[in-house]
């Protein structure tokens, strides 16, 4: 089982929130053949998202530092895909075709483009995110999974 995980879902592994337990349970079911694929920008987004939780007083700095330490230990187990020039060009293409009608954000376009490019090399079973808008953009290309509201079949 290969899951392409957007940062909106990835963060749930390091901060207990709605959908965290469902995501963990879903991952546990596929432990024997699980591959989690993320982009290299997810690392940056993860730091940003967790530090934001300190600013809004949702987490202590110590808890975030511990979560980031765990993330850095576990990232070695993930398949990390670089957002390369080809993915960036595809992101621009997606933005030029979609953004004038619907709100496709920059980083979402880069995540989706990288997932699409990766899917050409190895099969991605599910695009995992907790951003409903991003999932709607991903649905024409992938099976999708939002751990806040569903489980993997």
N, C-alpha and C positions, 0 to 999 in steps of 0.2 A: 504494500500500500504506500503510494507516494503522495504526500500532501504538500501542496504549495501553500505556505502559510504567510499571510499578510501580517504586518506588525500588530494590527488591531486584535488579532487572535493570539499571536505569539506572546504578547504582553500578559495574557491570562495565565501563562505558565509560571509567571514570576510575581504576580500580584493577584490575590484572591478577590475576585469580583464576579458579577453575573456571568455565567457560562464557563468559569474556570473548571469547576468540578466535572461538568459535562465533557469539556475538551479533554481533560486528563483521563476520564473513563474511556472515552473514544480512542485515545492513543493507546491506552493499556490493552484494549481488545486486539490491537494489531501489532503488539510489541515484537513478535517474531519476524515480521517482514515490513517493518515501518521505516520509511524514509521521510524525513521532514526537510523540505527544500525552502530556503529563504533567499532573499536578495542581500547583497552586501549593504545596501542602504537600510535594511531592517535593523542592523546593529546600531546605526546612528539613531534611527527612529525609536528604538527601544530605550536607549539612554535618554532621549528627549522626553519620551512619554513617562518614564519613571521619575525623572527629575521634576517634571510638571506636578507629579503627585506630592512631591515634597513642598513645592511652592503653594499648592492649594491645601496643604496640611492634611492630605489624605494618607500620607505615609511619612514616617520619620526618615531623616537622612541615613541613619544607621540601617534601617530596614531596606532602603533602596540600595545602599552599598552592598548589603548582603545579597540582594536579588541580582544585582549586576555581576557580582562575583560568581554566583551560580550560573548565570547566563553565559559568562565568559568561559566557564568550565564546560558547559553543555554545547556551546556553539561548535565545538570540535566534532560533535556527533551529527550535526546538521550538514546537509548539502548546501553550501553557500554559492550562489550564482552571482557573478558580477553583472552589474547593469552596464553592458558594453555599448559601443557605438551603434551596433545594429539594433539593440533594444531601445536605445534612445531615439533612433530614427523611427522605429515602430511607434514609440510613445508619441512622437510628434505627429505621425500619421493618424493615430487614434484621436489625438486632440483636435486635429484639423477636421476630422470627419464627425466628431461627436460634440466637442465642447461648445460649439455655437448654439446647440440645441439643449444640451443637458450638461450639468455640472460635473465634469470629469476633472479632478484635481491633478496637479503636476505629479506628485509622488504616487498617487493611485495609477496614473497612466504608466509610470515607470514600472511599478509592481506588476501591473497587468501585462505590459509588453514583455517583461522579462519572463513571466510565466508562459506566455504564448510561445516565445522563442525556445524556452526550455522544453516545452511540450513537443517540439519538433525533434528533440534529441532523445528524450526519455519520457515515457508516459506519466502524466500527472493524473492521479485518480480523482482528486478533489482540490479545488481552490478554496482555501479556508480563510474566512474573514468575518469580522463582526460589524463591518460597515455595510449596511444594506444597499447603499448607493453603489459601492464598488462591486458588491456581489451581483447586482443587476447588470453591470457592465461585463462581468465575467461569465454570466450564464450562457451567452451564445458560444463560448469556447470550452467551458468546463462544467463538470458536475460541481456544485457548490455546497458548502457546509458552513452554517453559522452556528457556532456552539452556544450562543445565547438563546436560540429558539428551536434547535433540532438536533438530531443525532445522525451519525453516519450509518447508513443501511448495511 
